[in-house]
Amino acid sequence: MDVAVFILVVLAFVALSGALVRLVRVPLPVLQIAIGAALAWPAKGLHVEIDPELFLLVFIPPLLFGDAFAAPKRELIELRRPILDLAVGLVFFTIVGFGYALHWLVPSIPLAVAFALAAVLSPTDAVAVSSIVDRNVVPARLMHILEGESLLNDASGLVMFRFAVAAANEKLPVSAASLSFLYAVAAGILAGIAALFVAAKALQVLGRIGGTPAGAQVLVMVLLPFVAYLIAEHVGASGILAAVTAGLVTGTSGIFRHLSVSARIQAMSLWSMLTFVFNGALFILLGLQLPDIIRRVPPELTSRHWLFEPVLTVLILTLCVIGLRFLWIWIGDMASMIAARLGKRKAEPFGFRVRLAGSVAGVRGAITLAGILSLPLALQDGSPFPARDVVIFLAAGVIICSLVIASLALPRIARGLVEPGEDPGAAEERRARAGAAKAAIAKIESLASEGGEGEAAEARLAVADSIVAGYRRRIAASDEAEEARAEARESGRLELELRHAGIEAERAAVRAMFRTRQINDHTMRALLSEITLTEALLKSRRDRK
């Protein structure tokens, strides 16, 4: 009962944070951490002991799967060079540079444990960045690189974290660790593909049975990342890479053709909700851990002063992470310009402000938190895991400090980086809508002309004309000429107002019929669901205008 109440309380405050963030001028992750700390700060507040393995299983697969599925695949391919440079090269650069810096700054932390903390601090959180600064303020190319990096360095950073923990546990030789790493990567990717194949077969079976509820199909999609993770872990591979692979391949695998229309809509809405819930729950859990972490500040960090020394240590380490990131981006720019001069490829270097923005935007978030809290409590011989409290304190401190620095500095650094004008993504969407509408018109007119003669043919042409008129308004709204677009937008606005008024009348009529017992609650819910879906589609159209 206590566990159930705790889960409900956390979910309630995740929902509350989504409303409060509109009233306070702080990033959502910072607000959620503050809420968690407030809940745990009193002596009788909420406190929870986290099982590391269970924590990793519950949070990591859905978060990584959701990020991988939502990632823009075309941009990932086009920007693969800088993305891989940051997602792989920078991860190893950070592990080595930060690991040795941490071991030098706090000698009581063994080098293997320092490397583990460096590895778990390597993953960045593009979701946290988008909550700090408007996407329209950051150059699209930089934002796509940050999204691709945050996806792939989750995998590379957490895989290296697991091996660093294993090295601290078993003192693995370098050769054995290298072979294990290659096996974990290859088998993890195959496990993700295998899990996707299993899910597709399960959906095919449900489709053949017929009449399968949409909820059952959605459940298969929800279980997919967990199945991928567990298959990989069972064979000693990387469950992290398995979840990422499954998410990347899902969108292009054709698995959605096995889902009904209702199941597709529900699956997309559910994943959006789950991503919000899991991210929010993670930051609230960090806040819940924070008072105990602060009360138990390790003595290694308080030998000179109980407050200034731990705060200064966290600040130095955060600046070290940002500095390493800036240095690596600058090295990449120099290498790109040298390669361009040699004629090997086209140079696309960043300016100083973009490099600085990219460095500050590398905030740490949910994945870092999930990884560090998954540290084992003890070694295989039963002795306590070395410096566990120290590295958890430092990781929590770097997460918070990086969020605070980014929230203060990034909006100022990014201001003016994007030239005024139409967003390239919006222009692309506008052209795509016009192309799709033209194809629909051609098909409808072709079918209407095959109707023969007589009253049936005239009725068919009348219906076709009505449908085609709607598509022509869509094309007009996408016209390159600003005057034509403005006229179409005004016409569309009037149409949306009338449709919205009609929807409100429909809703009121259905509720009136329910109150007078002309229909039962089942009929009312069915009709209101259809009305709500139509309203959501109209709202989406209105938001794009």
N, C-alpha and C positions, 0 to 999 in steps of 0.2 A: 504493500500500500504506500509506504514512504517513497519508493522509487517512482511509482505512478504519479503521486502528487508532485514530486520534484520535476518530472518531465512536463507535466501540465503547467507548472509555474514558469518553467523556462520558455515553453511555447507561448504562453500568455505575454511574457515580457518581450519576446521576439516580435510579436504582433504590435505591442505597445511602442516599441522602438521605431517601427515603420511609420507610426503616426507622429511621434515626438520629433523625429528628425526634420519634419517640416516646420517645427516651431523654434528649434534651436539651431544656431549656425555652427554646427560641428559635424564632421563626417560620421556616417552611420556606424562604422566599426568602433570609433572612439566612444560614441554614445552607448553602444551595447556593452563595451568593457566597463564603462562607468556604472551602468545599471547592475551588472554582475557584481562589481565591487561593493556597491551600496547594499545589495541583498546579502552579501556575506560578511560585511564589516562588523555588525553587532556580534557580541559574544554568542548569542543564540540565533544568529542568522543561518542562511543556507550553507551547508558544507557537504562536499561530496568527495569520495575516494574513487579515483578513476582507474579502471583496469586497462593497462596499456594496449594489450592485444585487442580487446573488445572495442576500445576507443578507435583504434586504427581501422578495424573492420567496418564499424558503423559509419564513420565520417568520410574516410578517404575515397572509397569506390564511387559513391554517388557524386561527390564534388568534382573529382577528376573526370568522370564520364560526362557530367553536365557541361563542364568547361570545354572538353574535347568536342562534344557534339555541336556546341554553339560557336566554335571557332570558325572564322571565315577561311574555308579551305583554299579558295583561289589565291587569297593574299598570302596564306602560309606557303604556297608553292612559289609564288612570285618573289616573296621576300625570304626565301629559305636560307640564303647565305647569311644575312645579318641575324636572322632568328637562331639558326644553328650556332652561329658564332657566340651569341649570348647564352643560349640554352645549354650548350655543352662546354665551349671554351671558357666562358666566364664562370661557370660552376666550378670547374677544376681550378681556375685561377683564384677564385674566392676561397675554396677549400684550403689550398696551400697557403695563400697570403694571410687570410684571416686566422687559420689554424695556428700558424707559427706566431702571429701577433698575439693571439689570446694566450697561448702557452707562455710567451714572454711576459705578458702583462699579469697573468695569474698563474704562477709556476705550479701551484698545487693541482691544477687540472692536467691530467695525463695527456700526452700529445694525441693519442687515438681518440680520446673523448673531445679534445679541442677540434679535431677534424670532424667528428660527428656533429658538433654544434655548428661548425662552419657549413657542413653539407646541408643541414636542416634549415639554415638561414639563407641558402642559395635560392630556393623557390620564391618568386615574387607573386604579387596578388594584383592583377589588372582590375578585378572587381572593386577592390578598395580604392584604386586610383580613380576609377570612374565615379565613385561616390565623393571623392575629394574635389575633382575638377570636371567641368563640363567637357564632354567629348568634342564638342564643336570648337573648343579653345585649343586643344592639342592637335597638331598636324596628324592627318589621317594615317600617313605612312608610319609615323612614330607610334601611334596607338595600335596599329595592326602588329607592329614588331613587338610591342609590350604584351599584347594578347597572345601571340604565338610563343613568345619566350616564356610567359607565365605558365602556359600549358606544358611545354616540353621540359622546362627546367624543374617542374614538379616531379616528373619522372626521373630525370637524371640526378637531381639533388637528393630525392628520397631513396633512390637505389643506392647511391653512395653513402647516405646516412646509415642504411641498414648494414652495409659492409663495414663501415667504421665502427658501429656498435658490435658487430661480430668480431672485428679485430680486437676491440677492447675486451671482449669476452673470451676469445679463444687464441689470441695472438697469431692470427693467420699469416703465413708467409705471403710475400708479394705475388709470387707465381700462382699459388693456389687461389688467392683473391682475384687475380686477373682472369683465370679460367672460369671461376664461379661467376664473375661479373658478366662475361660473354654469354655463358649459359643462361643466366637470369634474364638478360636482355632478349636473346633469341626465343627462349621458351615462353617468356612473358608475352611477347608479340603474338606467338602462335596460339597461346591460351586465349587471348582476347578474340582472335579470329574464330577459334573453335567455339567459344561461348556464343558468339554472334550466330554461327551456323546452327547451334543447338536451339537458340531462341527462334530463328527463322523456321526451323522444322516444327517446333512447338506451335507456332502461330499457324503454320500450314495445316497441322492436325486439327486445331481448333476451328479453322475455316471450313475444313471438310465436314466436320460434325454438323455445322449449320446452327444458326440461332444462338451462338455463343455470346454471352453478354460482353459489352465493350469493356467492362471492368476487368474481366478475366484476361483480355488481350493486353490491357494497360499494365496489369500485374506482371506479365511476362517481361515487358520492357523495363519495369522497375527492378525486377530481379536480375536483369542482364549484367549490370556492373558488378553485383555481388558474386554472381556465378563466375564471371571472368576472373575476379580477384581470388576466389577460393580455389578454382582450378589451378591457377598459377602457383599459389602458395602450397597447394597439395603436392605439386611436383618439384618444389624447391626453386621456383622461378620468381620473377617480380610481379606480384599482384598489382602493383602500381602501374607498370607498363601495360599489363593486360587490360586494366580499366580504361587507360588512355587510348589504347589501340581500338578497343570496342567502341568507344565514343567517336573516334575519328572516322571509323569505317561505317558506322551505322547509317549516316546520312546518304552515303553513296552505294550502299549494299543492296538497295531495293527492298529492304525488310518492311518498309512502311506500306508496300502494296498488299501485304498480308493483313493489314489492319483495316477495320471498317472506318468510315468517315468519322463517326462518333468517337471511336477509339483514338484516332489520330488527334482530334481536337483535345480530348481529355488527356492524352499523353503529353502533349506540348504544354498544356496548362499545369499539369501536375509537376513536370520537371522544373518549370519556372518557380512554382511554389516551393518545391523541395530544395532547390538551390538557395532560395532566400532563407528558408528555415534552417538548413544545415550551416550556412555561413553565420547567420545570426546566433544560433545556439553555440557555435564554437567561440565566438567573441564573448558571449555572456559567460560561458564556462571559464574563459581566461579571466574575466572579471571576478568570478567566484573564487578562483585560485589565488588572485592577486593579494588579498589581505594576509592569507597564510604565508604566501611567498615573502611578503614584506616583513611579517613578524619573525620569520625564520631566515632573515638575511644571513647567508653563510658567514662564519667568522673570518674566512679568507678575504672577504671584501670589506670588513669593518675594523681592520687592525689599526688604522690611523684615525678614522672618524666614522661614526655610526651612520651618518647620512650622506655627507659629501663624497666619500670614497666610492660607495656603490653607485651613486648617481653619476659621478664623473666617469667611472668605468663603463657604464652603459652608454654614456654619450660618446666616449672615445671609440667604443666598438661600433656604434652606429655610424659615426663619421668615417671609420675605417672601411665599413661595407660600402658606403656611398663613394668614398675615394677610390677604392679598388674598381668599382663599377665605372666611374668616370675615366680612370686610367685605361681600362680595357676598351671602352668605346673609342677613346682617342687613338689607341693603338690600331684598332680596326679601321678608323678613318685614314690614318697614315698609310696602312697597308693597302687600302682601297685606292688611294691616290697614286701610290707607287705602281700598283698593277695597271692602273689606267695609263700612266706614262709609258709603261712597257708595252701598251697595246693589248693587254690580255683581257680586260673587261672595262665596261663603262664605270666611271667613278660617280658615286652618289654620296659624298661626304655630308655629315651633319655640321651645322654651324656650332659655335661655342654655346649659345643659349639652348639649342636643341640637345646638345650633349649633356648640358647641366640638367635640363628638364628630364631627360631619359635616365640620368643618374639618381635624381631625387625621387622620380616616379617608381623606382624599384623598391616599393614598400613591401614589408613582410606581413603576412596575414594568416588566413585560416589554415593553409597547408603546413606552414611552419609550426603553428600552434599544435595541430594534430600530431605532427611528427615528434616534437619534443616531449609532449605528454605521453607518447608511446614508449619512452625509454623504460627498459626493464627495471624493476625495483632491486634486483639482485643479480649477481653473476652466476654462472653455472655451478660454481663451488659453494654457493650459498652466501657469500660475502656481499655486502651492500655495493651497488653499482657506484663506481668512483665519481665523486663530484656531481652527483645527479641533481641535488638541490641547487648547486651553483649554476649549472648550465641551464636549468629550467628558469631560474631567476634572470639570468642574462638574456635568454631567448625572449622571455616575456618583456623585459625592458627594451630590447632592440625593436620588437614589434611595435610597442607603444611609441617609442621615441621616433621611429621611422614614420609612423602615421602622423605624429605631431609635426615633425619637420616638413613633411610633404604637404600637410594641410595649410601650414603657414607660408611655405616658400613656393610651392608649385603654381598656385594661381597667379602669383606675381611674375614668376619666370616665364610662364606660358602665355601671358597676355601679349597680344600682338604677333604671335608666331603664325597664326592662320590669317591668310589674306581674306578680306571681306568678299562675299559673293556666294553663289549657290554651292551647297555641299555636293561634292562629286558623287557621293552615295545617293543623294536625293535625285540628282540628274540621271544617274544610271537607272534608278527605279522608275522614273518618269518615262524614259525611253522604252524600258521593258514593258510597262503597262500599255503604251501605245502600240508596240509590236504585237503583244498578245491580243489586244482589241481588234487590230486589223485582221489577224488570222481568224478570230471568231466571226467577224463580219463576213469574210470570204466563205467560211464554211456554212454559215446560216443562209446566206443568199444562194449558195449552191443547192442546199437542201430544199429551200423554198421554191426554186425554179423547177424542181422535179415533181411538183405536186399535181401536175396535170391541169385540168380545166374544171369550171363549174364553181358552185358555192364553196365547196370544201377547199378548192385551190385559193379562192379569194380570202377565205378565213385564214388559211395558212400564210398567205402573203401579209395579211394585216398583222398577225402575231409576229411574223418575222420582222416587219417594219418597226414594230414597237420595241422589240429586243435590240435591233440594230441601232435605234435612236439612242438607247442608253450607252452602247459601245462608242457611238460617234461623239457623245458628250465627253466620254473618257479620253478619246483621242484629242479633242479640242482642249481639254484641261492639260494635256501634255504637249501642246503645240509650242514650237520654238518662239513664236511671236508673242510678246508680252501682252499685247492688247487682246489677242484671241484667248490667251490663258486667263486673263483677268475677267473677261466676259463669261468664260466657261466656269470659273470659280464662283462667280456671283450666282450663276444659274444653279450650280451644284449646291451652294449654300442654301438657297431657297428650297431646293428639293429636300435637303437634309432636315431643314426646319419643319417642313410639312410631314416628312416621314416620321420624325421624332414626335411630333404632335399626335400623329396617328397611332404610334406605339403606346404613348401614354394613355390614349383613349382605349386601346385594346386592353392594356393592363388593368385600367379602372373597371372596364366592363367584366373582365374575367373575375376580378375580386368581388364585384357586386353580385354576379351570378353565384359565386361560392357562398356569400353571406346569405343570399335568399334560398340557398340549398337547391339551386337548379343544377349544379354540378357538384361532384364530390372532390375531396382534396387531391386524389390521384389525377383526375382530369385537370384540376387547377395547376398542379405542379408541371404537368406535361406542357400545357399551353404557356405558362410563364417561362419555362425553360426555352421554348422556341422564341418567345418574344425577347428574352434576355440575350440570346445568341444574335438575333437580328440587330438589337440595340448595340451590341459590342462591335458588330461589323460596321455599323454606321458611325460609331465613335472612332473607330480606326480610320475610316475615310475622312472624318472631320479633322482628326489630328494631323493628317498628312497634307491638309490644304493650307 
